[in-house]
Amino acid sequence: MTPEQEKHARLVEQLRRTFGSTVMPLFSDHAVVEIMLNPDGKILVERHGRGIEEVGSLTPHQARNIVNLAAASLETIVNTDRPIVEGALPAEFDRARFEGLVPPLVTETTFAIRLRPRTVHSLDDYVEREIMTPDQADQIRQAVRDRQNILVSGGTGSGKTTLLNAILAEIAGITGLDQRIVMIEDTSELKCDARNVVQLLTSSAAKIDMTVLLKATLRLRPDRIIVGEVRDGAALALLKAWNTGHPGGAATLHANNPHAALLRLDQLCQEAGVPPQQDLIREAVDIVIQIARDATARSGRRITDLLRVKCD
């Protein structure tokens, strides 16, 4: 074992011990979506279809140790001058997405761990669980077959990425080597079992953001371009890519309804220093699927709207 491997093994073991008997088993629970620690020390867990529940607590010392170790695994530090740490945990924790904050941003150390989906649900699963109707599933399948560009919109924790994975499963089911799928993310959450897939990750350390990757993608002979989440001026590069011979892509976006999603997409484009891009959006985006939390729904989530942009 090399010195680097020994260092990594020690850090992983420290993380396991610090997470302790309350948190560590959650990484093996395939129903767990998110593990959260509040400033009051409460550990909250969200599971598919069961909402959020309290499962235990951590002391401020334990919480700070976890954030410090997560920062070390990302080769950075966290302190009062740099009170936020974000990125993927080591592979031994399935590269779950970690977001940690320390004082003075919060009264006590706080973090959220978003676990990668271990199971990809099909559109039939969504229908069976009454998250979408059979007609909505048929419309999404048709959009995939017709190589329409799909925007999945929803609030935080609404299930956008899980739905995008279901759409990717549909894409994988109808594509072969002739269609090259390029997926771009900040942290690895998407899964696609298609035969010709390239997965790209941004890197803050190397200063490679999504805009840079989208430009690089165009030189990788993509047929379908998938973006895990559109957040900033990279929206302009994505729309241009979708609109220049690369139909059949998909992406997620934070918004409360389809029309708000299109407005937010325009606002993100303007962050790249361009005027409003309504015409480009109408040309590039074919369909917006809105997913939302719904406490009255059987699975806690529901497709609330399906907007066809070029028809509406």
SVG drawing of the C-alpha trace seen along z (x, -y; Angstrom):
<svg xmlns="http://www.w3.org/2000/svg" viewBox="-54 -42 58 44">
<polyline fill="none" stroke="black" stroke-width="0.4" points="0.0,0.0 1.4,-3.4 1.6,-6.3 -1.3,-8.0 -3.4,-4.8 -2.6,-4.5 -3.6,-8.2 -6.9,-7.6 -7.6,-4.4 -7.0,-6.2 -9.3,-9.1 -12.1,-6.7 -11.8,-4.8 -11.9,-8.1 -15.1,-9.1 -16.7,-5.8 -16.0,-6.0 -17.1,-9.6 -20.4,-8.9 -20.9,-6.2 -23.6,-3.6 -26.5,-6.0 -25.3,-7.4 -23.1,-4.7 -26.0,-2.1 -27.9,-4.8 -25.4,-4.6 -26.5,-1.0 -30.2,-1.7 -31.4,-1.9 -34.5,-3.8 -32.5,-6.7 -32.4,-9.9 -30.8,-12.4 -29.1,-12.5 -29.3,-15.9 -27.8,-17.4 -29.5,-20.5 -27.7,-23.0 -29.5,-21.6 -27.7,-18.3 -30.7,-16.3 -30.1,-13.8 -32.9,-13.8 -33.3,-11.2 -35.5,-11.3 -36.5,-8.0 -38.4,-7.4 -42.2,-7.6 -41.8,-8.0 -40.9,-11.7 -38.4,-13.0 -37.9,-11.4 -35.5,-12.0 -33.2,-9.1 -30.7,-10.4 -28.3,-13.1 -24.6,-14.2 -22.7,-16.4 -21.2,-19.7 -17.7,-18.1 -18.8,-15.0 -20.5,-17.2 -17.4,-19.4 -15.1,-16.4 -17.3,-15.0 -17.2,-18.3 -13.4,-18.6 -12.9,-15.0 -15.1,-15.6 -13.1,-18.7 -9.9,-16.7 -11.2,-14.1 -11.8,-16.9 -8.3,-18.3 -9.5,-21.5 -10.2,-23.1 -13.2,-24.5 -13.0,-27.4 -14.5,-30.8 -12.9,-32.2 -14.0,-29.3 -17.2,-28.2 -18.6,-26.1 -17.4,-22.7 -19.1,-20.9 -18.3,-18.0 -18.5,-14.2 -17.5,-12.0 -15.0,-9.2 -16.0,-6.1 -16.4,-4.1 -19.4,-6.3 -20.7,-5.9 -19.5,-9.4 -22.6,-10.9 -22.9,-14.7 -21.8,-16.5 -22.6,-20.1 -21.3,-21.3 -21.5,-24.7 -19.8,-25.9 -20.1,-29.1 -20.5,-32.0 -22.9,-31.0 -24.8,-28.8 -25.0,-28.6 -23.6,-25.1 -22.2,-22.8 -24.8,-21.7 -24.6,-19.4 -26.6,-17.5 -25.6,-14.4 -27.5,-13.5 -27.1,-9.8 -26.8,-8.7 -29.8,-6.7 -29.0,-3.0 -32.0,-1.8 -33.2,-3.3 -37.0,-3.4 -38.7,-3.0 -41.6,-5.0 -43.8,-2.0 -42.7,-2.2 -43.7,-5.8 -47.1,-4.9 -47.5,-2.0 -46.6,-4.3 -49.1,-6.9 -46.5,-9.6 -47.5,-10.0 -50.4,-8.9 -50.1,-6.3 -50.8,-9.1 -47.9,-11.2 -45.6,-8.2 -46.6,-7.7 -45.9,-11.3 -42.5,-11.1 -41.7,-7.9 -42.8,-9.6 -40.6,-12.6 -37.6,-10.3 -38.3,-8.5 -38.8,-11.8 -35.5,-13.1 -37.1,-16.0 -35.2,-18.1 -36.6,-17.6 -36.4,-19.9 -37.3,-18.3 -38.3,-21.1 -39.1,-21.0 -38.2,-22.2 -35.5,-21.0 -35.9,-17.3 -38.8,-16.9 -37.1,-14.0 -35.8,-15.7 -32.6,-13.6 -34.5,-10.3 -36.9,-11.2 -34.1,-12.1 -32.6,-8.7 -35.9,-7.1 -35.8,-9.1 -32.2,-8.0 -33.4,-4.4 -35.9,-5.0 -33.1,-6.5 -30.8,-3.5 -33.6,-1.1 -33.8,-2.5 -30.3,-3.5 -27.2,-1.6 -23.7,-2.4 -25.0,-4.8 -26.1,-7.4 -23.3,-8.8 -24.7,-10.1 -22.7,-12.7 -23.7,-13.4 -22.4,-16.4 -22.7,-16.9 -21.1,-18.6 -21.3,-15.3 -22.0,-11.9 -25.8,-11.2 -26.9,-10.1 -27.0,-6.5 -27.3,-5.4 -26.9,-1.9 -26.7,-2.8 -24.0,-1.3 -22.2,-4.6 -22.0,-6.9 -19.4,-9.5 -19.8,-11.0 -18.1,-14.3 -17.7,-15.9 -16.9,-19.6 -13.8,-20.3 -13.5,-23.3 -9.9,-22.4 -9.0,-22.5 -11.5,-25.4 -13.4,-23.4 -17.1,-24.4 -20.1,-23.3 -19.7,-25.9 -16.2,-24.6 -17.4,-21.0 -20.3,-21.8 -17.9,-23.4 -15.6,-20.4 -18.6,-18.1 -19.2,-19.4 -15.8,-18.0 -16.7,-14.6 -19.3,-13.8 -22.3,-13.9 -25.8,-12.8 -27.7,-13.5 -26.4,-15.9 -27.6,-15.4 -27.0,-17.9 -27.5,-16.9 -28.6,-20.4 -28.6,-23.7 -27.5,-26.4 -25.8,-29.4 -24.7,-30.9 -23.9,-27.4 -27.7,-27.4 -26.7,-29.4 -24.1,-26.9 -26.6,-24.0 -29.3,-25.6 -27.0,-26.4 -25.7,-22.8 -29.3,-21.4 -30.1,-23.8 -27.2,-22.9 -27.7,-19.3 -27.8,-17.6 -31.5,-16.9 -32.8,-14.4 -31.1,-15.9 -32.4,-16.3 -31.6,-18.4 -33.0,-19.4 -33.7,-22.9 -35.0,-24.3 -38.4,-26.0 -41.9,-25.8 -43.8,-25.4 -43.0,-25.0 -43.5,-28.6 -41.2,-29.6 -38.7,-27.1 -38.6,-28.8 -38.2,-32.2 -35.4,-30.9 -33.7,-29.4 -33.8,-32.8 -32.4,-34.4 -29.6,-31.9 -28.7,-32.6 -28.5,-36.3 -25.9,-35.5 -23.6,-34.8 -23.9,-38.5 -26.4,-38.2 -29.9,-39.7 -33.1,-37.7 -33.1,-34.4 -36.8,-33.6 -36.5,-32.7 -33.6,-30.4 -35.4,-28.7 -38.5,-28.1 -36.4,-26.7 -34.3,-24.4 -36.7,-23.2 -39.5,-20.9 -41.1,-19.8 -41.0,-20.7 -41.9,-18.1 -42.9,-19.4 -42.4,-17.2 -43.4,-18.3 -43.7,-17.0 -47.2,-16.1 -48.1,-14.9 -51.4,-13.6 -49.8,-11.4 -49.1,-7.8 -45.4,-8.2 -45.1,-11.7 -44.4,-13.1 -46.4,-13.7 -46.0,-14.9 -48.1,-18.1 -47.6,-19.4 -46.3,-18.5 -45.8,-21.6 -45.1,-21.3 -43.2,-24.5 -43.6,-24.7 -47.3,-24.1 -47.9,-26.4"/>
</svg>
